[in-house]
Amino acid sequence: MKGWFFTFLLLVQFELDMVSAILPLNPVKDLVKPLGVPTILSPQDFLSFSYYQKTCPAAEGIIHQNMKAWFQKDYTLAASIIRLHFHDCAVRGCDASILLNYRNSERRAYASKTLRGFQVIDDIKAELERKCPKTVSCADILTAAARDATLLLGGPFWEVPFGRKDGKTSIAKEADLVPQGRENVTALIGFFEERGLNILDLVVLSGSHTIGRTSCHSFLHRLANYKGTGRPDPTLDRHYLRNLTRSCKWSSNLVNLDVTTPKTFDMEYYNNLGKKMGLLSTDQELYSDPRTAPFVSAFTNQQPDLFFNQFAVSMVKLGNVLVPSPPNESEIRLNCNYVNPASRKKAKPPPRSNVRPARRCHTPSKN
């Protein structure tokens, strides 16, 4: 009975989130208000489901076909693209700042060392530049690619509103603020709320750990001397602990986030938490913290529609996180790795004067 009550509450929250995600929709112009921006906006500040309808109608098809081709070569790239999208939106909003590749950029940060999928975005961008030059932003490409990656793994589909611009600023120390798997729930809630996302979004987006891998370094602290106790984390299943210990001879070794169905986008992530088989401490604590546990419980042993529908809503909200910037601080990059070169204006010749120069007078020389 208690479980059904929490499921009911979750459905109510889901309906409210659906309203908050879709309510700003303009029935005429199909506009969506981004999160994290001022109330008073000009038309170009909005996102739109039909943004490229006239300027690049093939954009979504090109993104999907390229994503599918890469997925067929290496299915693990799908999870990497979803993670790359989260890291982008978590810092300065969804502005493709994570893609900028230069010294001390987000991409060069310690927290970004294991990020992958940059070549996927580069390939998509190259084709779009051939078909629709100077039109589709890298931020929009990454957002749509994350949706398609989810779909290819068996997850839900959702409409992506477009119109994001690419930022010109990327700072490594800001990227190091992104959660790394060792934070407590209070810190996670605060991080999400600062970006306009709530506790339900935290639990739902954490569900993307139903696919993907992480390095042993992310959870080695749980395997021995947990919090200085000299013993492993007591919230780890003993059999699971033994398997992890065998798999982690080196801290750089990779382990599946979902031990049950690592290649399928499903709800096993939540079922694993109930069995003490959450890999990251940030995952397992969602099961025990009273603020997040009811949502985890609602997703456990339920039909996938509940999780899938809410995941789509939360991903739209994540993709709508934008930080306002002056017009000269955003652009449509020609290459996702670099800010566009400054345009050189030809120097104008000085205006010709209408005043005729004075005639020189010659004085006869004296001998």
Disulfide bonds with the S-S distance in Angstrom:
Cys56-Cys132 2.12
Cys89-Cys94 2.01
Cys138-Cys336 2.15
Cys216-Cys248 2.09
